[in-house]
Amino acid sequence: MPEVLVLVDHVGGTVKKATLELLTLARRIGEPGAVVIGPGVELTALAEHGAAKIYLADAAELTEYVVAPVAEVLAQLVGETTPAAVLISSSADGKEIAGRLAVKTASGIITDGVDLAGGDRIVVEQSIFGGSTVVHAGVTTATAVITVRPNSVAPVAAPAAGEQVPVTIALSPVATTARITDRVVEEKGARPELAEAAIVVSGGRGVGGADRFTIIEALADSLGAAVGASRAATDAGWYPHQFQVGQTGKTVSPQLYIANGISGAIQHRAGMQTSKTIVAVNKDAEAPIFELVDFGVVGDLHAVVPQLTREIIKRKG
Ligand SMILES: Cc1cc2nc3c(=O)[nH]c(=O)nc-3n(C[C@H](O)[C@H](O)[C@H](O)COP(=O)(O)OP(=O)(O)OC[C@H]3O[C@@H](n4cnc5c(N)ncnc54)[C@H](O)[C@@H]3O)c2cc1C
């Protein structure tokens, strides 16, 4: 079975859920080899999710620079193992690493995949033009460099050997030109990161004001969800811009997306259309968002959302 390398994304030593999703996808197309870059990473989850090998490049130096050393480690491993694919999470950093790796190894690259299938050639599914078109693409080179959007698949455990393979590398002078001088940890509440959340509850112009976003937050908290917003809501100053979902905001692909008071403009759809289950609450039965939904409620969100929140809290006991 061909090897498939998975770049491990970690924060404070904890492996991110997006990596466990990549390991789950990697098992469909080969034998996963997890690539850990940096010291102090908790490795148990990697073996639990199918990593037959764990390539451990744990020199502290590798995390002192921006993305270039990561691409060099991966390029070295591609040279040594000729994997069928390298899977990387579709974050801003992930896409930059993937681009650099593809150039270094003369490999084909596909970004923002939402699904993968094996066979004679790896086929990557992408959702483009605001989700209106599905593309199936493959590369013609020996190794495919593929970035996959978080939440494209639910992580499934499948214990494997997790054999640790130490990796040493002499970084090139080019990789060490941009040093990280400081790291500031973003202050976060208890809610999950928007781009990685399994459930997203969003509000739009229909919410009607900044103070009224509390009902969106209450629904999100009852579900352990992240809060999102349409551009109309962020432009109005009702919710911070970093929570905007859409073409010029974040792309989310959660298991459940609940759109409240959002019309469903093409630019908003572009950021959420690949959500697995879509629910909308809108008082206009003709709103375009209803073309997308799995379940729609025609009604005033100020009546519907608090009822829904109460019911969820009641059922959770
Ligand atoms: C280049 C470009 C990039 C853009 N990028 C983005 C982007 O990234 N993300 C994004 O979201 N938009 C983006 N937009 C803007 C986009 O075109 C829409 O204007 C925007 O998404 C509309 O937001 P909305 O659905 O909240 O507001 P509206 O379109 O005004 O819709 C509000 C909805 O709320 C409903 N409503 C009102 N009151 C209630 C109530 N009490 N209860 C229930 N329903 C109610 C209405 O029926 C309506 O359907 C972009 C536009 C351009 C031109």
The ligand as a Tripos MOL2 file, in Angstrom:
@<TRIPOS>MOLECULE
LIG
   53    58     1     0     0
SMALL
NO_CHARGES

@<TRIPOS>ATOM
      1 C1        -17.3570   41.2200   -3.6770 C.3       1 LIG1
      2 C2        -18.3640   40.8560   -2.6140 C.ar      1 LIG1
      3 C3        -17.9790   40.0170   -1.5970 C.ar      1 LIG1
      4 C4        -18.8950   39.6550   -0.5950 C.ar      1 LIG1
      5 N1        -18.5000   38.7900    0.3920 N.ar      1 LIG1
      6 C5        -19.4090   38.3830    1.2940 C.ar      1 LIG1
      7 C6        -19.0590   37.4310    2.2970 C.ar      1 LIG1
      8 O1        -17.9270   36.9870    2.4230 O.2       1 LIG1
      9 N2        -20.0310   37.0230    3.1500 N.ar      1 LIG1
     10 C7        -21.3160   37.4980    3.0890 C.ar      1 LIG1
     11 O2        -22.1510   37.0740    3.9180 O.2       1 LIG1
     12 N3        -21.6480   38.4020    2.1710 N.ar      1 LIG1
     13 C8        -20.7460   38.8750    1.2900 C.ar      1 LIG1
     14 N4        -21.1000   39.8170    0.3760 N.ar      1 LIG1
     15 C9        -22.4150   40.4760    0.5330 C.3       1 LIG1
     16 C10       -23.5620   39.6600   -0.0350 C.3       1 LIG1
     17 O3        -23.7470   39.9690   -1.3940 O.3       1 LIG1
     18 C11       -24.8810   39.9930    0.7270 C.3       1 LIG1
     19 O4        -25.0870   41.3900    0.6430 O.3       1 LIG1
     20 C12       -24.8520   39.6030    2.1870 C.3       1 LIG1
     21 O5        -24.4710   38.2620    2.3250 O.3       1 LIG1
     22 C13       -26.2560   39.8020    2.7670 C.3       1 LIG1
     23 O6        -26.2470   39.5060    4.1220 O.3       1 LIG1
     24 P1        -27.5840   39.0310    4.8230 P.3       1 LIG1
     25 O7        -28.0850   37.7980    4.1770 O.co2     1 LIG1
     26 O8        -27.3380   39.0320    6.2900 O.co2     1 LIG1
     27 O9        -28.5490   40.2830    4.5450 O.3       1 LIG1
     28 P2        -29.8110   40.3940    3.5900 P.3       1 LIG1
     29 O10       -29.4930   39.9850    2.2130 O.co2     1 LIG1
     30 O11       -30.3410   41.7750    3.7950 O.co2     1 LIG1
     31 O12       -30.8190   39.3290    4.1540 O.3       1 LIG1
     32 C14       -31.4060   39.4110    5.4340 C.3       1 LIG1
     33 C15       -32.3850   38.2760    5.5250 C.3       1 LIG1
     34 O13       -32.9350   38.2640    6.8330 O.3       1 LIG1
     35 C16       -34.3130   37.9570    6.7450 C.3       1 LIG1
     36 N5        -34.9390   38.5110    7.9380 N.ar      1 LIG1
     37 C17       -35.1270   39.8090    8.2630 C.ar      1 LIG1
     38 N6        -35.6710   39.9130    9.4840 N.ar      1 LIG1
     39 C18       -35.8590   38.6400    9.9310 C.ar      1 LIG1
     40 C19       -36.3960   38.0980   11.1300 C.ar      1 LIG1
     41 N7        -36.8190   38.8820   12.1370 N.pl3     1 LIG1
     42 N8        -36.4300   36.7590   11.2480 N.ar      1 LIG1
     43 C20       -36.0090   35.9470   10.2600 C.ar      1 LIG1
     44 N9        -35.4880   36.4140    9.1030 N.ar      1 LIG1
     45 C21       -35.4020   37.7530    8.9490 C.ar      1 LIG1
     46 C22       -34.7920   38.5790    5.4550 C.3       1 LIG1
     47 O14       -35.9460   37.9280    4.9750 O.3       1 LIG1
     48 C23       -33.5730   38.3770    4.5520 C.3       1 LIG1
     49 O15       -33.6680   37.1740    3.8230 O.3       1 LIG1
     50 C24       -20.2020   40.1770   -0.6250 C.ar      1 LIG1
     51 C25       -20.5880   41.0320   -1.6650 C.ar      1 LIG1
     52 C26       -19.6700   41.3760   -2.6360 C.ar      1 LIG1
     53 C27       -20.1210   42.2810   -3.7420 C.3       1 LIG1
@<TRIPOS>BOND
     1     1     2 1
     2     2     3 ar
     3     2    52 ar
     4     3     4 ar
     5     4     5 ar
     6     4    50 ar
     7     5     6 ar
     8     6     7 ar
     9     6    13 1
    10     7     8 2
    11     7     9 ar
    12     9    10 ar
    13    10    11 2
    14    10    12 ar
    15    12    13 ar
    16    13    14 ar
    17    14    15 1
    18    14    50 ar
    19    15    16 1
    20    16    17 1
    21    16    18 1
    22    18    19 1
    23    18    20 1
    24    20    21 1
    25    20    22 1
    26    22    23 1
    27    23    24 1
    28    24    25 2
    29    24    26 1
    30    24    27 1
    31    27    28 1
    32    28    29 2
    33    28    30 1
    34    28    31 1
    35    31    32 1
    36    32    33 1
    37    33    34 1
    38    33    48 1
    39    34    35 1
    40    35    36 1
    41    35    46 1
    42    36    37 ar
    43    36    45 ar
    44    37    38 ar
    45    38    39 ar
    46    39    40 ar
    47    39    45 ar
    48    40    41 1
    49    40    42 ar
    50    42    43 ar
    51    43    44 ar
    52    44    45 ar
    53    46    47 1
    54    46    48 1
    55    48    49 1
    56    50    51 ar
    57    51    52 ar
    58    52    53 1
@<TRIPOS>SUBSTRUCTURE
     1 LIG1         1 GROUP 0 **** ****
